[in-house]
Each structure stands twice: as C-alpha cells, then as structure tokens.
Amino acid sequence: MVNVMNTRSSHAEDARHIAQHEERAPDASIAHGEQRVVTETSAPTTKHAQRLVVKHRGAVVESIPDPPINKTRRRIVWASITGFLATCFLMFLRFFLPRAIFEPSSVVRIGFLGDYGLGVDEKYKMSNRIWVEKSADRLFVIYARCTHLGCTPDWKPSENKFKCPCHGSGYDIEGINFEGPAPRPMDRAHVELDPEGQIVVDTSRLYKWPKGDRDEFNDPGAYIPL
C-alpha cells in the first residue's frame, strides 16, 4: 500500500515538473526552426509609431499610414503653370494675325442740303472728323486735321475761327490758315449728291491748297453749288 502511494506521488511530481518545463519552453514555432519577435516602439520624439516584425528568412517593417495630403497647393501651382503656358501660346499665335486698325468708312452719307443752315456744322466731327460748312453759294466739307502736325482743331463760334489746341494754328471760317505754324489751309473732302439727293462725303479724296501752288478748292467735287 505504501509502495502504491509512493508511486503515485512520484508520478504526480513528475507531471508537475513536466508542466513547469512546458511553461518555460519556447513557442512551438521556435522548436520547428522559426523565430518570431514582436517589438513595439513608441518614442515621443518620433513622428509615427512603428512595429517591427521579424520572421524567418527576412524582416518586414510595417508603418502606420500617413494622414491624407492636402492637394490644394499642388493644384494651385499646376493651374498657374498651365495659365502661363496658355498665355505664351496665345502670344505666339498673335504674331500670325494681321495688325489692322479698324477705322470708320471713308464714305459717309450726311443727309440732304436742306438739313444744314449757314455756317459750320460739327455733327460729324467726332465720328468722321469732318465739318460741314454751308455758305450762300456752296456747301463744302472741311477735313478736321491741322496741316501743321495733324491735330484736330476746335471750332470757336465766338471768335468765328478754327483753333488748333496743340500749337496755336488759326484758320478762318473757310479753313484758310492765318496764324500760327500751319503751312497751308486745311484740306477739303470730296462731296457730291447721290441719285436720291443725299450728300455723300468721301474723305479718301482730299482737295488741297499747297503753299505757293494752285488752289484745288474750286475743282469739281470739292463743293456742291447751291
């Protein structure tokens, strides 16, 4: 009886030693030649926590994903670059386009003879750069350009003359120069009546009175007789 109890006691003690040995034994994966070490680091001075996993035949480093990147600045930069390149391209294309200055037509209808009274009419000075003048025996059109340097004179009704604001040239009511540096009278535009009786003015055809030369103001087309 004593032997049986000793045997059982010995078996229980052996079982206890085996259990303690198993608790201290390494992981089964280590028994088969594998190594698995997990190290977690979280230093306050680092930007992102990292976890290092070392496995058999190599190491894998896993990182916590970075926060989403703000793409607004990148979009602004690309938009600026695109706009700059587009502007340069349009400037390049501009060289292939004609550089034309659009001016009003040189031929204009200004109404009928009965629409004008005696004296100077400035209705078309701003739009067509002409004065329409009607006297007792004729109607003619003065081209509003100073013969000195090409400025546009002003009509002074109180002084009954044209006065250039640039250098002081003066012209009488018929556009004849009498003061200032203007070398000759102002030019007159071609004028005629169309079949309907309207006055047609053509500023591309001018009649002049050069200094010391023949007067063209009495040529056909320089006036309409009344």
Helices and strands as residue ranges (DSSP letters): H 2-24, H 28-31, E 37-41, E 50-55, E 58-63, H 72-94, E 107-109, G 113-115, E 119-121, H 125-128, E 130-134, E 138-143, E 154-156, E 161-163, E 170-171, E 177-179, E 188-193, E 199-207, E 224-225
